[in-house]
Amino acid sequence: MKKRLFITGTIVLVAAALIGACASGASLSGTSASGRFLSGLSWDAEYDVIVAGFGFAGATASITAADAGARVLLLEKAPEGSEGGNSRYAGQDILCPVAGHRDEAIQYYKGMRGEFDNQTDEMIEFMIDGAMANKDWLLKMGLDESTLVNRPWPEYPDLPGANDLSVMTIHINVTFRSDLYKFIHSLVDSRRDKIDVWYESPATRLIQDPNTKIIHGIELLHEGKTYRVRAKNGVVLAAGGFENNPFMLENFVQLADGYSKAARY
């Protein structure tokens, strides 16, 4: 759930950085070394940005890229009508640190990290900066502010900074209606002139230059056929967490018998 709370704002920042060159028509693959690698490949299609996964992260990345002028391919493993992964079924909360309390929010997340080192200080700061932009971004996208309800979010109230975090929820009194996901989905639908959505199209392999390490595209399955699609300005991987992996749930969440009760894909 913590990932769901801040991922919208964070992925907007990621996407904005990724497609910065795209709006001006530049390409990340213009070096001579990359040119040699690309000359040996054949492509079935070409886009500015390719996004794998139609949940909150993938949808907001696609929206941001499209609004910056990119032509986007959004891939989704599930059939149409079942897309969204666990974003569709999550609590629809949006992390929103109190305005002007960036440092306190960062301190709180560092406290949650405890003695682990799998999140660097830089990553925590990046996530909080993304989260602080959440409300303004949603309002800019046309969300009616009257539908938002703010409430404190002291999951660990004894940690420093706990009182400087809150979450926004759409229709808080009617839970699990996927209200936030439906809104984000509608933003993708309204940009179909810039965003192509391919359902039942799982990404299977990244196409990477072994020398420069640049990711030039993606390989995917669509209607039983393998396609290679070039991404001139980058690939966003937003294919979900490990909610459908019982082995990882046992190891990282200490659930001996953990099974997803949401997305089937």
C-alpha positions in Angstrom: 0.0 0.0 0.0 2.8 2.4 0.7 4.0 2.0 -2.8 0.5 2.8 -4.1 0.4 6.0 -2.1 3.4 7.7 -3.6 3.9 6.0 -6.9 1.7 8.4 -9.0 3.7 11.5 -8.2 7.0 9.7 -8.4 6.4 8.1 -11.8 5.4 11.5 -13.1 8.9 12.8 -12.3 10.5 9.7 -13.8 8.5 10.1 -17.0 9.2 13.8 -17.2 12.9 13.2 -17.0 12.7 10.3 -19.5 10.9 12.2 -22.2 12.6 15.5 -21.8 14.5 14.9 -25.0 11.4 13.6 -26.7 9.5 16.8 -26.8 12.3 18.4 -28.8 12.5 15.5 -31.2 15.9 14.3 -29.9 16.8 10.7 -29.6 18.8 8.8 -27.0 20.1 6.5 -29.6 22.1 8.8 -31.8 25.6 7.6 -31.1 27.6 5.8 -33.8 27.9 2.7 -31.5 24.2 2.6 -31.1 23.7 3.2 -34.8 25.7 0.0 -35.6 23.6 -2.0 -33.1 20.3 -0.6 -34.5 21.3 -1.3 -38.1 21.2 -5.0 -37.4 17.7 -5.0 -36.1 14.3 -5.0 -37.7 11.3 -3.4 -36.0 7.6 -4.0 -36.3 6.7 -0.5 -35.0 8.3 2.5 -33.5 7.2 4.9 -30.7 8.8 7.7 -28.7 8.1 5.9 -25.4 6.9 2.4 -24.5 5.3 1.7 -21.1 4.7 -1.8 -19.8 1.8 -2.0 -17.3 -1.5 -0.2 -17.2 -1.7 0.5 -13.4 -1.3 3.8 -11.7 2.4 4.0 -12.5 2.2 3.1 -16.2 -0.9 5.2 -16.8 0.6 8.3 -15.3 3.9 7.8 -17.1 1.9 7.5 -20.4 -0.1 10.6 -19.7 3.0 12.6 -18.8 4.8 11.5 -21.9 1.9 12.1 -24.2 1.4 15.6 -22.8 5.0 16.4 -23.5 4.4 15.5 -27.2 5.5 11.9 -27.2 3.8 9.1 -29.1 3.3 6.3 -26.6 2.7 2.6 -26.6 1.1 1.3 -23.4 1.3 -2.5 -23.0 -1.0 -4.5 -20.7 -0.9 -8.2 -20.0 -4.6 -8.5 -19.1 -7.5 -8.5 -21.5 -9.5 -5.3 -21.9 -11.7 -4.9 -18.9 -9.3 -6.6 -16.5 -6.4 -4.2 -16.8 -5.0 -2.2 -13.9 -3.2 -4.8 -11.9 -3.6 -4.2 -8.2 -4.0 -0.5 -8.7 -7.6 -1.2 -9.6 -8.2 -2.9 -6.3 -6.0 -0.9 -3.9 -7.5 1.5 -1.4 -7.3 4.5 -3.8 -5.3 6.6 -1.3 -2.8 9.3 -2.5 0.1 10.2 -0.3 0.2 13.9 0.3 2.9 15.3 2.7 1.8 18.5 4.4 2.8 21.6 2.3 6.2 23.0 3.4 7.0 19.9 5.5 9.2 18.1 3.0 12.1 17.5 5.4 9.7 16.0 8.0 8.2 13.6 5.5 11.7 12.5 4.4 12.6 12.0 8.1 9.6 9.8 8.5 10.4 7.6 5.5 14.0 7.2 6.7 12.6 6.1 10.0 10.4 3.5 8.3 13.5 2.2 6.5 15.0 1.3 9.9 18.4 -0.5 9.6 17.8 -1.6 6.0 19.8 0.0 3.2 17.7 -1.0 0.1 16.4 2.6 -0.1 19.0 5.3 -0.4 18.5 8.8 1.0 18.4 10.0 -2.6 15.6 7.6 -3.5 13.5 8.6 -0.4 13.9 12.3 -1.3 12.9 11.5 -4.9 9.8 9.7 -3.8 8.7 12.4 -1.3 9.3 15.2 -3.9 7.0 13.2 -6.3 4.4 12.7 -3.5 4.3 16.4 -2.7 3.2 17.1 -6.3 0.4 14.6 -6.2 -2.5 16.9 -5.4 -1.6 19.7 -7.7 -1.1 17.2 -10.6 -4.5 15.6 -10.0 -6.2 19.0 -9.9 -4.4 20.0 -13.0 -5.7 16.9 -14.7 -9.3 17.9 -13.9 -10.1 16.1 -10.7 -12.9 17.8 -8.7 -11.3 18.9 -5.4 -14.6 18.5 -3.7 -14.3 14.7 -4.1 -11.1 14.6 -2.1 -11.0 14.0 1.6 -7.8 14.5 3.6 -7.0 12.5 6.6 -3.9 11.9 8.7 -1.7 9.0 7.9 0.4 8.1 11.0 1.0 4.4 10.2 3.8 4.6 12.7 2.8 7.5 14.9 5.9 7.3 17.1 8.3 8.1 14.2 9.5 11.6 13.7 7.5 13.3 11.0 4.4 11.1 11.4 2.2 14.2 11.8 3.4 15.7 8.6 1.9 13.1 6.3 -1.7 12.7 5.1 -3.5 10.9 2.4 -6.2 12.0 0.1 -9.0 9.6 -0.8 -11.7 9.9 -3.4 -15.2 9.1 -2.0 -13.7 7.9 1.3 -17.1 6.7 2.6 -17.5 4.3 -0.3 -14.4 2.1 -0.4 -13.0 -0.1 -3.1 -14.9 1.4 -6.0 -11.6 2.0 -7.9 -12.5 5.7 -8.1 -8.9 6.9 -8.5 -8.1 4.2 -11.0 -11.2 5.0 -13.0 -10.1 8.7 -13.1 -6.6 7.9 -14.2 -7.9 5.5 -16.8 -10.2 8.2 -18.2 -7.1 10.4 -18.7 -5.5 7.7 -20.8 -8.7 7.3 -22.8 -8.9 11.0 -23.6 -5.4 10.8 -25.1 -5.9 8.0 -27.5 -4.6 10.2 -30.3 -1.2 10.0 -28.6 -1.4 6.7 -26.6 -1.9 3.3 -28.2 -3.0 0.6 -25.7 -2.3 -3.0 -26.6 -4.2 -5.4 -24.4 -3.2 -9.1 -23.9 0.3 -8.0 -24.8 2.9 -9.0 -22.1 6.4 -7.6 -22.5 8.8 -10.5 -22.7 12.3 -9.0 -23.2 14.1 -5.7 -23.3 16.2 -5.0 -26.4 19.5 -3.7 -25.1 22.8 -2.8 -26.8 25.3 -5.0 -25.0 28.0 -2.4 -25.4 26.4 0.9 -24.7 23.7 -0.7 -22.4 21.1 1.6 -24.0 17.6 0.1 -24.0 16.3 0.6 -27.6 13.0 -1.2 -27.4 11.0 -4.1 -26.2 9.9 -7.5 -27.3 6.3 -8.5 -26.7 3.6 -11.1 -27.4 0.4 -9.9 -29.1 -2.3 -12.2 -30.4 0.1 -15.1 -30.3 2.8 -13.3 -32.3 6.2 -11.9 -31.2 6.7 -8.2 -32.0 9.8 -6.0 -31.7 8.9 -2.4 -31.0 11.5 0.4 -30.9 11.4 3.1 -28.2 13.3 6.1 -29.4 13.3 7.8 -26.0 13.0 5.1 -23.4 11.0 2.2 -21.9 9.1 2.6 -18.6 8.7 -0.7 -16.7 5.6 -0.4 -14.5 4.6 -4.1 -14.5 3.7 -4.3 -10.8 5.1 -5.7 -7.6 5.3 -9.2 -6.3 1.7 -9.6 -5.0 1.2 -12.7 -7.2 4.5 -14.4 -6.2 3.9 -16.5 -3.0 7.6 -17.2 -2.6 8.5 -13.5 -2.5 5.5 -12.8 -0.2 6.9 -15.4 2.2 10.4 -14.0 2.1 9.7 -10.2 2.2 6.3 -9.9 4.0 6.7 -13.0 6.2 3.4 -14.5 4.9 3.7 -18.2 4.8 0.4 -18.5 2.9 0.0 -15.3 0.9 -2.1 -15.1 -2.2 -3.3 -12.2 -4.2 -6.9 -11.4 -3.7 -6.9 -8.8 -6.5 -5.4 -8.8 -10.0 -5.2 -12.2 -11.7 -2.5 -11.2 -14.2 
